[in-house]
Amino acid sequence: MSKIKKDQILSFSKSLKKKILKMAYVAGAHSSHFGGALSIVDIVSFLFCSHMKITKGDPLNMNRDRFILSKGHACLAYYAALCEVGFIKEKDLETFELDGSDLLGHPVMNRKLGIEFSNGSLGMGLSLAIGVAIALKKKKKDNKVFVILGDGESNEGSVWEASMAAVKFELDNIFLLVDKNNFQQTGSTNEIMQPNDLHDKWKSFGWSVESIDGHNIDEIADYFSKPKVLKKPNALIMNTIKGKGFSFSENNNDWHHAVLSKKLYEEAINELENNGN
């Protein structure tokens, strides 16, 4: 990856973090799922800034790649990216979780804003992706389907039913991105239901699997630049940090639900500007 392209992605990521902070702050007493959004910012930035086939300002373009946020509570990162590519107006971000807003605490399908599917119930995103991927193949389209799944979300049985279906139908146009930040709503994944080795688990189901640092843009770019195994769906296990980027939130599961005060908002903006996050 060229330095220019990497700098563009890092700038995109920084802009997303600013938008996430603003939305979380204006949400007031509403829970914004701040920590889980920050663990996916770098992969979302890479996809929307550099990799996915999308047309800025044209969310309904039929030649677009598809993006499904299965861990729907991390929607702050999603909305910020949709704004950055011109699908959502910046002023509308300030309506997050307010009455009458299109931007709720979990995505609600609104394709005019680039929101492909509703994702309230966890464990459903991969199943949705399978339907989209099959349809694209039947139409002989080469578009890709990108799905972000949480490691805690992997406790859902529907995930593993879908994993078998993707292999059966040879859906090599699916890219599953597993956000392994080692936490979920009420504690660590090890405490609640130990996931063991997700890399080996997905591989045993017949997927093409790799593991990377989910915050390292070079590693992300390297993964997507490699040729992929034909007729196998793709799973990328991303080792991430919940609350990534801010000293008060990193690996602090309180920030699954915690409310961002004015003081912490200002501290976070200061860290973002001075630490190069």
Secondary structure, DSSP 8 states (H G I E B T S, - for coil): --HHHHHHHHHHHHHHHHHHHHHHHHTTTS---HHHHHTTHHHHHHIIIIIS---TT-TT-TT--EEEESSGGGHHHHHHHHHHTTSS-HHHHTTTTSTT-S--SS---BGGGTB-S---STT-HHHHHHHHHHHHHHTT----EEEEEETTGGGSHHHHHHHHHHHHTT-TTEEEEEEE-SEETTEEHHHHH----HHHHHHHTT-EEEEEETT-HHHHHHHHHS---TTS-EEEEEE--TTTT-TTTTT-GGGGT----HHHHHHHHHHHHHH--
